[in-house]
Amino acid sequence: MRRELSYLDGHGVLRAALAVCTGRRWAVHHVEVDRESLSEEGQRIAVVTLRLDGRGDLYDLAAELAELTGVRSTSTGLGEPLDE
């Protein structure tokens, strides 16, 4: 399973996202930084792809990740974003 996250870099968002994934019993097999950019306000934005394995509800996971402070969007990477 693949999950893409866009978030404000340098605020512990990735650590919190990984904790949510593992707390919902998803195994994180790989984390890949896809790109970094700057927001209009000059804040660094990171986009990472998480490769996950598990049997939980992917939409519940996506919704919880989207609610994390600093997450700008989350998607499966297949064109179905859940913006904050």
matplotlib code that plots the C-alpha trace (Angstrom):
import matplotlib.pyplot as plt

x = [0.0, 1.3, 0.5, 1.8, 2.0, 2.7, 3.6, 5.4, 9.0, 10.9, 7.9, 8.0, 5.1, 6.7, 7.4, 3.8, 2.5, 4.7, 3.3, -0.2, 0.5, 2.1, -0.5, -3.1, -1.1, 0.3, 3.9, 6.0, 8.3, 9.9, 9.9, 11.0, 11.3, 9.8, 10.4, 10.8, 9.5, 8.7, 5.2, 4.0, 4.9, 8.5, 8.0, 9.6, 7.1, 8.2, 6.4, 7.1, 5.8, 5.2, 5.0, 2.7, 1.5, -1.5, -5.2, -6.7, -9.0, -6.9, -9.5, -9.6, -5.8, -5.8, -8.4, -6.3, -3.1, -4.9, -5.9, -2.3, -1.0, 1.2, -0.1, -1.1, -2.5, -2.4, -3.3, -2.7, -0.6, -3.4, -5.2, -7.4, -6.1, -7.5, -6.5, -6.6]
y = [0.0, 3.4, 6.7, 10.1, 13.0, 16.7, 18.5, 21.4, 20.2, 20.7, 20.4, 16.7, 15.9, 12.8, 11.4, 11.9, 10.4, 7.3, 7.0, 7.1, 4.4, 2.0, 2.8, 1.6, -1.5, -0.6, -1.7, 1.0, -0.7, 2.3, 6.1, 8.0, 11.8, 12.7, 16.4, 19.5, 23.0, 26.3, 27.5, 31.0, 31.9, 30.6, 27.5, 24.2, 21.7, 18.0, 15.4, 11.8, 8.4, 5.8, 2.1, 0.4, -3.1, -3.8, -4.7, -1.6, 0.8, 2.9, 5.7, 6.0, 6.1, 8.8, 10.8, 10.7, 11.6, 14.5, 15.9, 16.0, 19.6, 20.5, 18.0, 19.8, 16.8, 13.0, 10.7, 7.2, 8.7, 7.7, 11.1, 10.9, 13.7, 14.5, 18.1, 19.6]
z = [0.0, -0.8, 1.0, 0.0, 2.5, 2.0, 5.2, 6.8, 7.2, 10.5, 12.8, 13.7, 11.3, 9.8, 13.2, 14.2, 11.0, 11.5, 15.0, 13.7, 11.1, 13.5, 16.2, 13.7, 13.1, 9.7, 9.2, 7.5, 5.0, 3.3, 3.5, 0.4, 0.1, -3.3, -3.3, -1.2, -2.0, -0.3, 0.5, -0.3, 3.3, 2.8, 4.9, 3.6, 2.3, 2.1, 0.1, 1.1, 0.1, 2.7, 1.8, 4.2, 4.9, 7.0, 7.2, 8.7, 7.0, 4.7, 4.5, 8.3, 8.3, 5.6, 7.5, 10.7, 8.9, 7.2, 10.7, 12.0, 12.5, 9.6, 7.1, 4.0, 2.1, 1.9, -0.9, -2.2, -5.0, -7.3, -7.6, -4.5, -2.2, 1.3, 2.0, 5.4]

ax = plt.figure().add_subplot(projection="3d")
ax.plot(x, y, z, "-o")
ax.set_aspect("equal")
plt.show()
